[in-house]
């Protein structure tokens, strides 16, 4: 019996995530200048998150605002 072709794909994604987190952690530990860059980037990201959160909370997307309700034409 053949298994699903994507049955192990989540493992590859998990391994990539672990490698990415390890790389960022190593850079933060061993390169002091990277800490400043990371802190500034994180601050900018949090500001963007807050702006988007409040924008969508105050102006939610209504169904009549969406032109193509089924862009992939799936039934």
CHARMM internal coordinates of N, CA and C (Angstrom, degrees):
IC EDIT
DIST 1 N 1 CA 1.4397
DIST 1 CA 1 C 1.5299
ANGL 1 N 1 CA 1 C 107.82
DIST 1 C 2 N 1.3303
ANGL 1 CA 1 C 2 N 117.59
DIHE 1 N 1 CA 1 C 2 N 130.24
DIST 2 N 2 CA 1.4602
ANGL 1 C 2 N 2 CA 122.24
DIHE 1 CA 1 C 2 N 2 CA -178.09
DIST 2 CA 2 C 1.5223
ANGL 2 N 2 CA 2 C 110.51
DIHE 1 C 2 N 2 CA 2 C -83.32
DIST 2 C 3 N 1.3113
ANGL 2 CA 2 C 3 N 114.65
DIHE 2 N 2 CA 2 C 3 N 138.87
DIST 3 N 3 CA 1.4615
ANGL 2 C 3 N 3 CA 118.62
DIHE 2 CA 2 C 3 N 3 CA 177.70
DIST 3 CA 3 C 1.5192
ANGL 3 N 3 CA 3 C 109.80
DIHE 2 C 3 N 3 CA 3 C -86.58
DIST 3 C 4 N 1.3032
ANGL 3 CA 3 C 4 N 115.41
DIHE 3 N 3 CA 3 C 4 N 165.68
DIST 4 N 4 CA 1.4525
ANGL 3 C 4 N 4 CA 121.26
DIHE 3 CA 3 C 4 N 4 CA 179.51
DIST 4 CA 4 C 1.5329
ANGL 4 N 4 CA 4 C 108.48
DIHE 3 C 4 N 4 CA 4 C -65.21
DIST 4 C 5 N 1.3421
ANGL 4 CA 4 C 5 N 119.06
DIHE 4 N 4 CA 4 C 5 N 136.06
DIST 5 N 5 CA 1.4623
ANGL 4 C 5 N 5 CA 120.18
DIHE 4 CA 4 C 5 N 5 CA -175.37
DIST 5 CA 5 C 1.5298
ANGL 5 N 5 CA 5 C 113.83
DIHE 4 C 5 N 5 CA 5 C -64.33
DIST 5 C 6 N 1.3305
ANGL 5 CA 5 C 6 N 118.90
DIHE 5 N 5 CA 5 C 6 N -23.34
DIST 6 N 6 CA 1.4568
ANGL 5 C 6 N 6 CA 121.17
DIHE 5 CA 5 C 6 N 6 CA -179.12
DIST 6 CA 6 C 1.5207
ANGL 6 N 6 CA 6 C 112.93
DIHE 5 C 6 N 6 CA 6 C -99.72
DIST 6 C 7 N 1.3272
ANGL 6 CA 6 C 7 N 117.81
DIHE 6 N 6 CA 6 C 7 N 17.92
DIST 7 N 7 CA 1.4599
ANGL 6 C 7 N 7 CA 120.01
DIHE 6 CA 6 C 7 N 7 CA -174.12
DIST 7 CA 7 C 1.5224
ANGL 7 N 7 CA 7 C 113.01
DIHE 6 C 7 N 7 CA 7 C -65.40
DIST 7 C 8 N 1.3152
ANGL 7 CA 7 C 8 N 119.54
DIHE 7 N 7 CA 7 C 8 N -28.10
DIST 8 N 8 CA 1.4532
ANGL 7 C 8 N 8 CA 121.51
DIHE 7 CA 7 C 8 N 8 CA -179.34
DIST 8 CA 8 C 1.5131
ANGL 8 N 8 CA 8 C 113.49
DIHE 7 C 8 N 8 CA 8 C -104.22
DIST 8 C 9 N 1.3152
ANGL 8 CA 8 C 9 N 118.36
DIHE 8 N 8 CA 8 C 9 N 7.08
DIST 9 N 9 CA 1.4588
ANGL 8 C 9 N 9 CA 120.40
DIHE 8 CA 8 C 9 N 9 CA -175.03
DIST 9 CA 9 C 1.5221
ANGL 9 N 9 CA 9 C 112.34
DIHE 8 C 9 N 9 CA 9 C -68.39
DIST 9 C 10 N 1.3227
ANGL 9 CA 9 C 10 N 118.48
DIHE 9 N 9 CA 9 C 10 N -28.29
DIST 10 N 10 CA 1.4663
ANGL 9 C 10 N 10 CA 119.68
DIHE 9 CA 9 C 10 N 10 CA 179.47
DIST 10 CA 10 C 1.5180
ANGL 10 N 10 CA 10 C 111.05
DIHE 9 C 10 N 10 CA 10 C -67.98
DIST 10 C 11 N 1.3477
ANGL 10 CA 10 C 11 N 116.51
DIHE 10 N 10 CA 10 C 11 N -27.41
DIST 11 N 11 CA 1.4670
ANGL 10 C 11 N 11 CA 120.12
DIHE 10 CA 10 C 11 N 11 CA 178.39
DIST 11 CA 11 C 1.5235
ANGL 11 N 11 CA 11 C 110.74
DIHE 10 C 11 N 11 CA 11 C -68.23
DIST 11 C 12 N 1.3233
ANGL 11 CA 11 C 12 N 116.73
DIHE 11 N 11 CA 11 C 12 N -38.48
DIST 12 N 12 CA 1.4557
ANGL 11 C 12 N 12 CA 120.64
DIHE 11 CA 11 C 12 N 12 CA 178.94
DIST 12 CA 12 C 1.5227
ANGL 12 N 12 CA 12 C 109.78
DIHE 11 C 12 N 12 CA 12 C -65.99
DIST 12 C 13 N 1.3047
ANGL 12 CA 12 C 13 N 117.25
DIHE 12 N 12 CA 12 C 13 N -41.12
DIST 13 N 13 CA 1.4546
ANGL 12 C 13 N 13 CA 121.11
DIHE 12 CA 12 C 13 N 13 CA 178.40
DIST 13 CA 13 C 1.5114
ANGL 13 N 13 CA 13 C 111.94
DIHE 12 C 13 N 13 CA 13 C -65.27
DIST 13 C 14 N 1.3259
ANGL 13 CA 13 C 14 N 116.61
DIHE 13 N 13 CA 13 C 14 N -39.42
DIST 14 N 14 CA 1.4618
ANGL 13 C 14 N 14 CA 120.90
DIHE 13 CA 13 C 14 N 14 CA 178.47
DIST 14 CA 14 C 1.5230
ANGL 14 N 14 CA 14 C 110.92
DIHE 13 C 14 N 14 CA 14 C -66.62
DIST 14 C 15 N 1.3140
ANGL 14 CA 14 C 15 N 116.69
DIHE 14 N 14 CA 14 C 15 N -41.47
DIST 15 N 15 CA 1.4619
ANGL 14 C 15 N 15 CA 120.17
DIHE 14 CA 14 C 15 N 15 CA 178.96
DIST 15 CA 15 C 1.5265
ANGL 15 N 15 CA 15 C 110.57
DIHE 14 C 15 N 15 CA 15 C -64.25
DIST 15 C 16 N 1.3059
ANGL 15 CA 15 C 16 N 117.28
DIHE 15 N 15 CA 15 C 16 N -41.05
DIST 16 N 16 CA 1.4630
ANGL 15 C 16 N 16 CA 120.83
DIHE 15 CA 15 C 16 N 16 CA 178.84
DIST 16 CA 16 C 1.5229
ANGL 16 N 16 CA 16 C 110.95
DIHE 15 C 16 N 16 CA 16 C -64.39
DIST 16 C 17 N 1.3204
ANGL 16 CA 16 C 17 N 117.45
DIHE 16 N 16 CA 16 C 17 N -38.98
DIST 17 N 17 CA 1.4616
ANGL 16 C 17 N 17 CA 121.12
DIHE 16 CA 16 C 17 N 17 CA 178.36
DIST 17 CA 17 C 1.5251
ANGL 17 N 17 CA 17 C 110.83
DIHE 16 C 17 N 17 CA 17 C -64.67
DIST 17 C 18 N 1.3123
ANGL 17 CA 17 C 18 N 116.79
DIHE 17 N 17 CA 17 C 18 N -42.06
DIST 18 N 18 CA 1.4656
ANGL 17 C 18 N 18 CA 120.84
DIHE 17 CA 17 C 18 N 18 CA 179.18
DIST 18 CA 18 C 1.5291
ANGL 18 N 18 CA 18 C 110.17
DIHE 17 C 18 N 18 CA 18 C -64.56
DIST 18 C 19 N 1.3280
ANGL 18 CA 18 C 19 N 117.80
DIHE 18 N 18 CA 18 C 19 N -41.96
DIST 19 N 19 CA 1.4669
ANGL 18 C 19 N 19 CA 121.46
DIHE 18 CA 18 C 19 N 19 CA 178.37
DIST 19 CA 19 C 1.5316
ANGL 19 N 19 CA 19 C 109.97
DIHE 18 C 19 N 19 CA 19 C -63.92
DIST 19 C 20 N 1.3331
ANGL 19 CA 19 C 20 N 117.96
DIHE 19 N 19 CA 19 C 20 N -42.14
DIST 20 N 20 CA 1.4621
ANGL 19 C 20 N 20 CA 121.14
DIHE 19 CA 19 C 20 N 20 CA -179.95
DIST 20 CA 20 C 1.5293
ANGL 20 N 20 CA 20 C 110.88
DIHE 19 C 20 N 20 CA 20 C -64.38
DIST 20 C 21 N 1.3127
ANGL 20 CA 20 C 21 N 117.61
DIHE 20 N 20 CA 20 C 21 N -44.17
DIST 21 N 21 CA 1.4708
ANGL 20 C 21 N 21 CA 120.91
DIHE 20 CA 20 C 21 N 21 CA 178.77
DIST 21 CA 21 C 1.5278
ANGL 21 N 21 CA 21 C 110.20
DIHE 20 C 21 N 21 CA 21 C -64.60
DIST 21 C 22 N 1.3273
ANGL 21 CA 21 C 22 N 117.27
DIHE 21 N 21 CA 21 C 22 N -41.39
DIST 22 N 22 CA 1.4620
ANGL 21 C 22 N 22 CA 120.93
DIHE 21 CA 21 C 22 N 22 CA 177.84
DIST 22 CA 22 C 1.5191
ANGL 22 N 22 CA 22 C 112.26
DIHE 21 C 22 N 22 CA 22 C -63.10
DIST 22 C 23 N 1.3344
ANGL 22 CA 22 C 23 N 116.71
DIHE 22 N 22 CA 22 C 23 N -39.42
DIST 23 N 23 CA 1.4608
ANGL 22 C 23 N 23 CA 120.67
DIHE 22 CA 22 C 23 N 23 CA 178.77
DIST 23 CA 23 C 1.5224
ANGL 23 N 23 CA 23 C 110.89
DIHE 22 C 23 N 23 CA 23 C -64.80
DIST 23 C 24 N 1.3264
ANGL 23 CA 23 C 24 N 116.76
DIHE 23 N 23 CA 23 C 24 N -46.34
DIST 24 N 24 CA 1.4668
ANGL 23 C 24 N 24 CA 120.34
DIHE 23 CA 23 C 24 N 24 CA 179.09
DIST 24 CA 24 C 1.5303
ANGL 24 N 24 CA 24 C 110.11
DIHE 23 C 24 N 24 CA 24 C -62.85
DIST 24 C 25 N 1.3256
ANGL 24 CA 24 C 25 N 117.55
DIHE 24 N 24 CA 24 C 25 N -42.96
DIST 25 N 25 CA 1.4662
ANGL 24 C 25 N 25 CA 120.86
DIHE 24 CA 24 C 25 N 25 CA 179.19
DIST 25 CA 25 C 1.5301
ANGL 25 N 25 CA 25 C 110.75
DIHE 24 C 25 N 25 CA 25 C -62.17
DIST 25 C 26 N 1.3199
ANGL 25 CA 25 C 26 N 117.96
DIHE 25 N 25 CA 25 C 26 N -43.33
DIST 26 N 26 CA 1.4670
ANGL 25 C 26 N 26 CA 121.29
DIHE 25 CA 25 C 26 N 26 CA 179.57
DIST 26 CA 26 C 1.5254
ANGL 26 N 26 CA 26 C 110.53
DIHE 25 C 26 N 26 CA 26 C -63.51
DIST 26 C 27 N 1.3180
ANGL 26 CA 26 C 27 N 117.21
DIHE 26 N 26 CA 26 C 27 N -42.28
DIST 27 N 27 CA 1.4639
ANGL 26 C 27 N 27 CA 119.82
DIHE 26 CA 26 C 27 N 27 CA 178.95
DIST 27 CA 27 C 1.5228
ANGL 27 N 27 CA 27 C 111.16
DIHE 26 C 27 N 27 CA 27 C -65.28
DIST 27 C 28 N 1.3333
ANGL 27 CA 27 C 28 N 117.15
DIHE 27 N 27 CA 27 C 28 N -39.85
DIST 28 N 28 CA 1.4585
ANGL 27 C 28 N 28 CA 120.16
DIHE 27 CA 27 C 28 N 28 CA 179.04
DIST 28 CA 28 C 1.5257
ANGL 28 N 28 CA 28 C 111.49
DIHE 27 C 28 N 28 CA 28 C -65.37
DIST 28 C 29 N 1.3229
ANGL 28 CA 28 C 29 N 116.94
DIHE 28 N 28 CA 28 C 29 N -34.11
DIST 29 N 29 CA 1.4684
ANGL 28 C 29 N 29 CA 120.93
DIHE 28 CA 28 C 29 N 29 CA -178.17
DIST 29 CA 29 C 1.5292
ANGL 29 N 29 CA 29 C 110.87
DIHE 28 C 29 N 29 CA 29 C -77.92
DIST 29 C 30 N 1.3276
ANGL 29 CA 29 C 30 N 117.57
DIHE 29 N 29 CA 29 C 30 N -45.51
DIST 30 N 30 CA 1.4573
ANGL 29 C 30 N 30 CA 120.79
DIHE 29 CA 29 C 30 N 30 CA -169.80
DIST 30 CA 30 C 1.5261
ANGL 30 N 30 CA 30 C 115.15
DIHE 29 C 30 N 30 CA 30 C -94.44
DIST 30 C 31 N 1.3215
ANGL 30 CA 30 C 31 N 119.31
DIHE 30 N 30 CA 30 C 31 N -17.73
DIST 31 N 31 CA 1.4644
ANGL 30 C 31 N 31 CA 121.22
DIHE 30 CA 30 C 31 N 31 CA -179.60
DIST 31 CA 31 C 1.5256
ANGL 31 N 31 CA 31 C 109.83
DIHE 30 C 31 N 31 CA 31 C -121.51
DIST 31 C 32 N 1.3246
ANGL 31 CA 31 C 32 N 117.82
DIHE 31 N 31 CA 31 C 32 N 102.43
DIST 32 N 32 CA 1.4675
ANGL 31 C 32 N 32 CA 120.83
DIHE 31 CA 31 C 32 N 32 CA -177.56
DIST 32 CA 32 C 1.5307
ANGL 32 N 32 CA 32 C 113.53
DIHE 31 C 32 N 32 CA 32 C -60.51
DIST 32 C 33 N 1.3349
ANGL 32 CA 32 C 33 N 118.22
DIHE 32 N 32 CA 32 C 33 N -34.94
DIST 33 N 33 CA 1.4686
ANGL 32 C 33 N 33 CA 120.26
DIHE 32 CA 32 C 33 N 33 CA 179.93
DIST 33 CA 33 C 1.5307
ANGL 33 N 33 CA 33 C 110.77
DIHE 32 C 33 N 33 CA 33 C -64.89
DIST 33 C 34 N 1.3075
ANGL 33 CA 33 C 34 N 116.93
DIHE 33 N 33 CA 33 C 34 N -29.99
DIST 34 N 34 CA 1.4610
ANGL 33 C 34 N 34 CA 120.92
DIHE 33 CA 33 C 34 N 34 CA 179.63
DIST 34 CA 34 C 1.5265
ANGL 34 N 34 CA 34 C 111.15
DIHE 33 C 34 N 34 CA 34 C -66.83
DIST 34 C 35 N 1.3288
ANGL 34 CA 34 C 35 N 116.61
DIHE 34 N 34 CA 34 C 35 N -28.48
DIST 35 N 35 CA 1.4652
ANGL 34 C 35 N 35 CA 120.29
DIHE 34 CA 34 C 35 N 35 CA 178.92
DIST 35 CA 35 C 1.5216
ANGL 35 N 35 CA 35 C 110.62
DIHE 34 C 35 N 35 CA 35 C -62.70
DIST 35 C 36 N 1.3317
ANGL 35 CA 35 C 36 N 116.43
DIHE 35 N 35 CA 35 C 36 N -42.30
DIST 36 N 36 CA 1.4694
ANGL 35 C 36 N 36 CA 120.71
DIHE 35 CA 35 C 36 N 36 CA 179.40
DIST 36 CA 36 C 1.5247
ANGL 36 N 36 CA 36 C 109.73
DIHE 35 C 36 N 36 CA 36 C -65.04
DIST 36 C 37 N 1.3235
ANGL 36 CA 36 C 37 N 116.98
DIHE 36 N 36 CA 36 C 37 N -47.29
DIST 37 N 37 CA 1.4604
ANGL 36 C 37 N 37 CA 121.12
DIHE 36 CA 36 C 37 N 37 CA 178.77
DIST 37 CA 37 C 1.5264
ANGL 37 N 37 CA 37 C 110.88
DIHE 36 C 37 N 37 CA 37 C -59.32
DIST 37 C 38 N 1.3222
ANGL 37 CA 37 C 38 N 116.73
DIHE 37 N 37 CA 37 C 38 N -43.39
DIST 38 N 38 CA 1.4673
ANGL 37 C 38 N 38 CA 121.44
DIHE 37 CA 37 C 38 N 38 CA -179.84
DIST 38 CA 38 C 1.5231
ANGL 38 N 38 CA 38 C 110.83
DIHE 37 C 38 N 38 CA 38 C -64.49
DIST 38 C 39 N 1.3254
ANGL 38 CA 38 C 39 N 117.60
DIHE 38 N 38 CA 38 C 39 N -41.98
DIST 39 N 39 CA 1.4671
ANGL 38 C 39 N 39 CA 121.18
DIHE 38 CA 38 C 39 N 39 CA 179.97
DIST 39 CA 39 C 1.5209
ANGL 39 N 39 CA 39 C 111.11
DIHE 38 C 39 N 39 CA 39 C -64.48
DIST 39 C 40 N 1.3400
ANGL 39 CA 39 C 40 N 116.77
DIHE 39 N 39 CA 39 C 40 N -42.93
DIST 40 N 40 CA 1.4703
ANGL 39 C 40 N 40 CA 120.07
DIHE 39 CA 39 C 40 N 40 CA 178.26
DIST 40 CA 40 C 1.5211
ANGL 40 N 40 CA 40 C 110.29
DIHE 39 C 40 N 40 CA 40 C -64.45
DIST 40 C 41 N 1.3195
ANGL 40 CA 40 C 41 N 117.60
DIHE 40 N 40 CA 40 C 41 N -44.47
DIST 41 N 41 CA 1.4661
ANGL 40 C 41 N 41 CA 121.61
DIHE 40 CA 40 C 41 N 41 CA 179.48
DIST 41 CA 41 C 1.5224
ANGL 41 N 41 CA 41 C 111.38
DIHE 40 C 41 N 41 CA 41 C -62.21
DIST 41 C 42 N 1.3189
ANGL 41 CA 41 C 42 N 116.15
DIHE 41 N 41 CA 41 C 42 N -42.31
DIST 42 N 42 CA 1.4597
ANGL 41 C 42 N 42 CA 120.54
DIHE 41 CA 41 C 42 N 42 CA 179.15
DIST 42 CA 42 C 1.5330
ANGL 42 N 42 CA 42 C 110.71
DIHE 41 C 42 N 42 CA 42 C -64.71
DIST 42 C 43 N 1.3165
ANGL 42 CA 42 C 43 N 116.83
DIHE 42 N 42 CA 42 C 43 N -40.21
DIST 43 N 43 CA 1.4640
ANGL 42 C 43 N 43 CA 120.46
DIHE 42 CA 42 C 43 N 43 CA 177.42
DIST 43 CA 43 C 1.5166
ANGL 43 N 43 CA 43 C 112.38
DIHE 42 C 43 N 43 CA 43 C -62.63
DIST 43 C 44 N 1.3327
ANGL 43 CA 43 C 44 N 116.86
DIHE 43 N 43 CA 43 C 44 N -44.50
DIST 44 N 44 CA 1.4663
ANGL 43 C 44 N 44 CA 120.87
DIHE 43 CA 43 C 44 N 44 CA 178.09
DIST 44 CA 44 C 1.5252
ANGL 44 N 44 CA 44 C 109.88
DIHE 43 C 44 N 44 CA 44 C -63.22
DIST 44 C 45 N 1.3289
ANGL 44 CA 44 C 45 N 117.54
DIHE 44 N 44 CA 44 C 45 N -42.02
DIST 45 N 45 CA 1.4637
ANGL 44 C 45 N 45 CA 121.13
DIHE 44 CA 44 C 45 N 45 CA 179.53
DIST 45 CA 45 C 1.5211
ANGL 45 N 45 CA 45 C 111.43
DIHE 44 C 45 N 45 CA 45 C -61.97
DIST 45 C 46 N 1.3242
ANGL 45 CA 45 C 46 N 117.41
DIHE 45 N 45 CA 45 C 46 N -41.17
DIST 46 N 46 CA 1.4697
ANGL 45 C 46 N 46 CA 120.38
DIHE 45 CA 45 C 46 N 46 CA 179.42
DIST 46 CA 46 C 1.5287
ANGL 46 N 46 CA 46 C 111.69
DIHE 45 C 46 N 46 CA 46 C -66.69
DIST 46 C 47 N 1.3218
ANGL 46 CA 46 C 47 N 117.35
DIHE 46 N 46 CA 46 C 47 N -36.09
DIST 47 N 47 CA 1.4650
ANGL 46 C 47 N 47 CA 120.67
DIHE 46 CA 46 C 47 N 47 CA 176.43
DIST 47 CA 47 C 1.5268
ANGL 47 N 47 CA 47 C 110.22
DIHE 46 C 47 N 47 CA 47 C -64.84
DIST 47 C 48 N 1.3266
ANGL 47 CA 47 C 48 N 117.25
DIHE 47 N 47 CA 47 C 48 N -44.07
DIST 48 N 48 CA 1.4752
ANGL 47 C 48 N 48 CA 120.96
DIHE 47 CA 47 C 48 N 48 CA 178.77
DIST 48 CA 48 C 1.5229
ANGL 48 N 48 CA 48 C 110.53
DIHE 47 C 48 N 48 CA 48 C -63.62
DIST 48 C 49 N 1.3330
ANGL 48 CA 48 C 49 N 117.19
DIHE 48 N 48 CA 48 C 49 N -41.46
DIST 49 N 49 CA 1.4656
ANGL 48 C 49 N 49 CA 121.03
DIHE 48 CA 48 C 49 N 49 CA 177.83
DIST 49 CA 49 C 1.5231
ANGL 49 N 49 CA 49 C 110.79
DIHE 48 C 49 N 49 CA 49 C -60.03
DIST 49 C 50 N 1.3204
ANGL 49 CA 49 C 50 N 117.38
DIHE 49 N 49 CA 49 C 50 N -44.73
DIST 50 N 50 CA 1.4661
ANGL 49 C 50 N 50 CA 121.18
DIHE 49 CA 49 C 50 N 50 CA -179.56
DIST 50 CA 50 C 1.5205
ANGL 50 N 50 CA 50 C 111.03
DIHE 49 C 50 N 50 CA 50 C -64.04
DIST 50 C 51 N 1.3366
ANGL 50 CA 50 C 51 N 117.15
DIHE 50 N 50 CA 50 C 51 N -43.31
DIST 51 N 51 CA 1.4687
ANGL 50 C 51 N 51 CA 120.73
DIHE 50 CA 50 C 51 N 51 CA 179.24
DIST 51 CA 51 C 1.5212
ANGL 51 N 51 CA 51 C 110.43
DIHE 50 C 51 N 51 CA 51 C -61.68
DIST 51 C 52 N 1.3259
ANGL 51 CA 51 C 52 N 117.56
DIHE 51 N 51 CA 51 C 52 N -47.86
DIST 52 N 52 CA 1.4645
ANGL 51 C 52 N 52 CA 120.57
DIHE 51 CA 51 C 52 N 52 CA -179.17
DIST 52 CA 52 C 1.5219
ANGL 52 N 52 CA 52 C 111.96
DIHE 51 C 52 N 52 CA 52 C -65.13
DIST 52 C 53 N 1.3231
ANGL 52 CA 52 C 53 N 116.52
DIHE 52 N 52 CA 52 C 53 N -39.66
DIST 53 N 53 CA 1.4607
ANGL 52 C 53 N 53 CA 120.08
DIHE 52 CA 52 C 53 N 53 CA 179.66
DIST 53 CA 53 C 1.5222
ANGL 53 N 53 CA 53 C 110.71
DIHE 52 C 53 N 53 CA 53 C -60.30
DIST 53 C 54 N 1.3393
ANGL 53 CA 53 C 54 N 116.84
DIHE 53 N 53 CA 53 C 54 N -50.56
DIST 54 N 54 CA 1.4609
ANGL 53 C 54 N 54 CA 119.82
DIHE 53 CA 53 C 54 N 54 CA -177.91
DIST 54 CA 54 C 1.5246
ANGL 54 N 54 CA 54 C 112.08
DIHE 53 C 54 N 54 CA 54 C -70.61
DIST 54 C 55 N 1.3325
ANGL 54 CA 54 C 55 N 117.96
DIHE 54 N 54 CA 54 C 55 N -33.18
DIST 55 N 55 CA 1.4613
ANGL 54 C 55 N 55 CA 121.02
DIHE 54 CA 54 C 55 N 55 CA 177.24
DIST 55 CA 55 C 1.5333
ANGL 55 N 55 CA 55 C 109.94
DIHE 54 C 55 N 55 CA 55 C -60.90
DIST 55 C 56 N 1.3230
ANGL 55 CA 55 C 56 N 116.55
DIHE 55 N 55 CA 55 C 56 N -48.14
DIST 56 N 56 CA 1.4691
ANGL 55 C 56 N 56 CA 119.70
DIHE 55 CA 55 C 56 N 56 CA -178.02
DIST 56 CA 56 C 1.5224
ANGL 56 N 56 CA 56 C 112.22
DIHE 55 C 56 N 56 CA 56 C -75.32
DIST 56 C 57 N 1.3180
ANGL 56 CA 56 C 57 N 117.49
DIHE 56 N 56 CA 56 C 57 N -24.14
DIST 57 N 57 CA 1.4554
ANGL 56 C 57 N 57 CA 119.89
DIHE 56 CA 56 C 57 N 57 CA 175.94
DIST 57 CA 57 C 1.5293
ANGL 57 N 57 CA 57 C 110.25
DIHE 56 C 57 N 57 CA 57 C -72.07
DIST 57 C 58 N 1.3234
ANGL 57 CA 57 C 58 N 116.72
DIHE 57 N 57 CA 57 C 58 N -39.14
DIST 58 N 58 CA 1.4625
ANGL 57 C 58 N 58 CA 121.01
DIHE 57 CA 57 C 58 N 58 CA -178.92
DIST 58 CA 58 C 1.5220
ANGL 58 N 58 CA 58 C 113.00
DIHE 57 C 58 N 58 CA 58 C -84.10
DIST 58 C 59 N 1.3329
ANGL 58 CA 58 C 59 N 117.94
DIHE 58 N 58 CA 58 C 59 N -26.04
DIST 59 N 59 CA 1.4632
ANGL 58 C 59 N 59 CA 122.56
DIHE 58 CA 58 C 59 N 59 CA -179.20
DIST 59 CA 59 C 1.5262
ANGL 59 N 59 CA 59 C 109.99
DIHE 58 C 59 N 59 CA 59 C -130.50
DIST 59 C 60 N 1.3309
ANGL 59 CA 59 C 60 N 118.24
DIHE 59 N 59 CA 59 C 60 N 72.26
DIST 60 N 60 CA 1.4685
ANGL 59 C 60 N 60 CA 119.43
DIHE 59 CA 59 C 60 N 60 CA -178.37
DIST 60 CA 60 C 1.5310
ANGL 60 N 60 CA 60 C 111.55
DIHE 59 C 60 N 60 CA 60 C -66.30
DIST 60 C 61 N 1.3105
ANGL 60 CA 60 C 61 N 115.53
DIHE 60 N 60 CA 60 C 61 N 152.44
DIST 61 N 61 CA 1.4615
ANGL 60 C 61 N 61 CA 121.48
DIHE 60 CA 60 C 61 N 61 CA 178.42
DIST 61 CA 61 C 1.5240
ANGL 61 N 61 CA 61 C 108.10
DIHE 60 C 61 N 61 CA 61 C -77.14
DIST 61 C 62 N 1.3227
ANGL 61 CA 61 C 62 N 115.62
DIHE 61 N 61 CA 61 C 62 N 123.86
DIST 62 N 62 CA 1.4709
ANGL 61 C 62 N 62 CA 120.92
DIHE 61 CA 61 C 62 N 62 CA 178.50
DIST 62 CA 62 C 1.5242
ANGL 62 N 62 CA 62 C 109.19
DIHE 61 C 62 N 62 CA 62 C -94.74
DIST 62 C 63 N 1.3317
ANGL 62 CA 62 C 63 N 117.73
DIHE 62 N 62 CA 62 C 63 N 153.54
DIST 63 N 63 CA 1.4743
ANGL 62 C 63 N 63 CA 119.87
DIHE 62 CA 62 C 63 N 63 CA -179.85
DIST 63 CA 63 C 1.5233
ANGL 63 N 63 CA 63 C 112.83
DIHE 62 C 63 N 63 CA 63 C -58.13
DIST 63 C 64 N 1.3223
ANGL 63 CA 63 C 64 N 117.96
DIHE 63 N 63 CA 63 C 64 N -33.22
DIST 64 N 64 CA 1.4699
ANGL 63 C 64 N 64 CA 119.52
DIHE 63 CA 63 C 64 N 64 CA -179.50
DIST 64 CA 64 C 1.5304
ANGL 64 N 64 CA 64 C 112.04
DIHE 63 C 64 N 64 CA 64 C -73.04
DIST 64 C 65 N 1.3409
ANGL 64 CA 64 C 65 N 117.99
DIHE 64 N 64 CA 64 C 65 N -14.69
DIST 65 N 65 CA 1.4583
ANGL 64 C 65 N 65 CA 121.26
DIHE 64 CA 64 C 65 N 65 CA 177.07
DIST 65 CA 65 C 1.5301
ANGL 65 N 65 CA 65 C 112.25
DIHE 64 C 65 N 65 CA 65 C -78.79
DIST 65 C 66 N 1.3167
ANGL 65 CA 65 C 66 N 117.26
DIHE 65 N 65 CA 65 C 66 N -19.01
DIST 66 N 66 CA 1.4619
ANGL 65 C 66 N 66 CA 122.32
DIHE 65 CA 65 C 66 N 66 CA -177.41
DIST 66 CA 66 C 1.5235
ANGL 66 N 66 CA 66 C 108.23
DIHE 65 C 66 N 66 CA 66 C -92.03
DIST 66 C 67 N 1.3453
ANGL 66 CA 66 C 67 N 116.17
DIHE 66 N 66 CA 66 C 67 N 121.96
DIST 67 N 67 CA 1.4654
ANGL 66 C 67 N 67 CA 119.91
DIHE 66 CA 66 C 67 N 67 CA -176.86
DIST 67 CA 67 C 1.5253
ANGL 67 N 67 CA 67 C 111.92
DIHE 66 C 67 N 67 CA 67 C -76.14
DIST 67 C 68 N 1.3120
ANGL 67 CA 67 C 68 N 117.12
DIHE 67 N 67 CA 67 C 68 N -52.85
DIST 68 N 68 CA 1.4685
ANGL 67 C 68 N 68 CA 120.92
DIHE 67 CA 67 C 68 N 68 CA -176.69
DIST 68 CA 68 C 1.5243
ANGL 68 N 68 CA 68 C 108.20
DIHE 67 C 68 N 68 CA 68 C -107.10
DIST 68 C 69 N 1.3178
ANGL 68 CA 68 C 69 N 116.25
DIHE 68 N 68 CA 68 C 69 N 101.79
DIST 69 N 69 CA 1.4641
ANGL 68 C 69 N 69 CA 121.08
DIHE 68 CA 68 C 69 N 69 CA -174.86
DIST 69 CA 69 C 1.5324
ANGL 69 N 69 CA 69 C 112.30
DIHE 68 C 69 N 69 CA 69 C -71.18
DIST 69 C 70 N 1.3087
ANGL 69 CA 69 C 70 N 118.51
DIHE 69 N 69 CA 69 C 70 N -25.34
DIST 70 N 70 CA 1.4684
ANGL 69 C 70 N 70 CA 122.47
DIHE 69 CA 69 C 70 N 70 CA -179.39
DIST 70 CA 70 C 1.5309
ANGL 70 N 70 CA 70 C 108.27
DIHE 69 C 70 N 70 CA 70 C -130.32
DIST 70 C 71 N 1.3308
ANGL 70 CA 70 C 71 N 118.08
DIHE 70 N 70 CA 70 C 71 N 77.94
DIST 71 N 71 CA 1.4668
ANGL 70 C 71 N 71 CA 119.88
DIHE 70 CA 70 C 71 N 71 CA -175.16
DIST 71 CA 71 C 1.5254
ANGL 71 N 71 CA 71 C 113.93
DIHE 70 C 71 N 71 CA 71 C -65.30
DIST 71 C 72 N 1.3158
ANGL 71 CA 71 C 72 N 118.24
DIHE 71 N 71 CA 71 C 72 N -27.26
DIST 72 N 72 CA 1.4654
ANGL 71 C 72 N 72 CA 120.11
DIHE 71 CA 71 C 72 N 72 CA 179.81
DIST 72 CA 72 C 1.5204
ANGL 72 N 72 CA 72 C 112.85
DIHE 71 C 72 N 72 CA 72 C -92.84
DIST 72 C 73 N 1.3233
ANGL 72 CA 72 C 73 N 115.73
DIHE 72 N 72 CA 72 C 73 N -2.53
DIST 73 N 73 CA 1.4782
ANGL 72 C 73 N 73 CA 122.30
DIHE 72 CA 72 C 73 N 73 CA 179.03
DIST 73 CA 73 C 1.5213
ANGL 73 N 73 CA 73 C 112.34
DIHE 72 C 73 N 73 CA 73 C 58.08
DIST 73 C 74 N 1.3385
ANGL 73 CA 73 C 74 N 116.26
DIHE 73 N 73 CA 73 C 74 N 35.40
DIST 74 N 74 CA 1.4632
ANGL 73 C 74 N 74 CA 120.83
DIHE 73 CA 73 C 74 N 74 CA 177.19
DIST 74 CA 74 C 1.5182
ANGL 74 N 74 CA 74 C 109.37
DIHE 73 C 74 N 74 CA 74 C -85.80
DIST 74 C 75 N 1.3182
ANGL 74 CA 74 C 75 N 115.88
DIHE 74 N 74 CA 74 C 75 N 143.79
DIST 75 N 75 CA 1.4827
ANGL 74 C 75 N 75 CA 120.24
DIHE 74 CA 74 C 75 N 75 CA -178.79
DIST 75 CA 75 C 1.4891
ANGL 75 N 75 CA 75 C 111.27
DIHE 74 C 75 N 75 CA 75 C -106.24
END
COOR INIT
IC SEED 1 N 1 CA 1 C
IC BUILD
